[in-house]
Amino acid sequence: MDLKEIKQILRLMDTHGLTEFTLEKDDEKLVLRRDLAGTVPQQIVQPMMAAAPVMAPAPVEAAAAPAPPVEENNFITIESPMVGTFYSAASPDSEPYIQVGQSVGPDTTVCIIEAMKIMNEIKAEVSGTIEQVCAQNGQAIEFGQALFKVRPV
């Protein structure tokens, strides 16, 4: 699936007010989701697994993200959930979402990751104090790369 096809799907989602779209094609699965406010679509592209018998679908609530890893020095690492470009603020003229020493909660937006021209707000998903910002504004980042170190409360 190329970028042109994904853009067409995004336009259709906007036109028809869709909040979720799933497409399975060959050995790939594309899932596009938009939050209920309809602001920023998120995308997940993953290879499909071999078919296996399924007893019952898992509830959506059970698909919670795993807890961030805790390091030996008692910091929690907030990692990048995708490949993209790291932005510390909503725009070049805006203040950064968070700074060292600032307290965050699970719903605190800590940065934006741009992936395929889609801006994805990244939430802290933990409570604590920011001890270190590990990525530079405008830096290309990889999946699982450390973005922030947080001292839990």
HUGI-V963518 format. One record per run of one state. SS is the DSSP state (H for helix, E for strand, - for the rest). FROM is the first residue (numbers start at 1). LEN is the number of residues. If there is no record, write none. Layout:
# HUGI-V963518
[[SS FROM LEN] [SS FROM LEN]]
This chain:
# HUGI-V963518
[[- 1 2] [H 3 14] [- 17 3] [E 20 6] [- 26 2] [E 28 7] [- 35 6] [E 41 7] [- 48 12] [H 60 3] [- 63 7] [E 70 1] [- 71 4] [E 75 5] [- 80 4] [E 84 4] [- 88 15] [E 103 2] [- 105 4] [E 109 7] [- 116 2] [E 118 6] [- 124 4] [E 128 6] [- 134 6] [E 140 2] [- 142 4] [E 146 7] [- 153 1]]
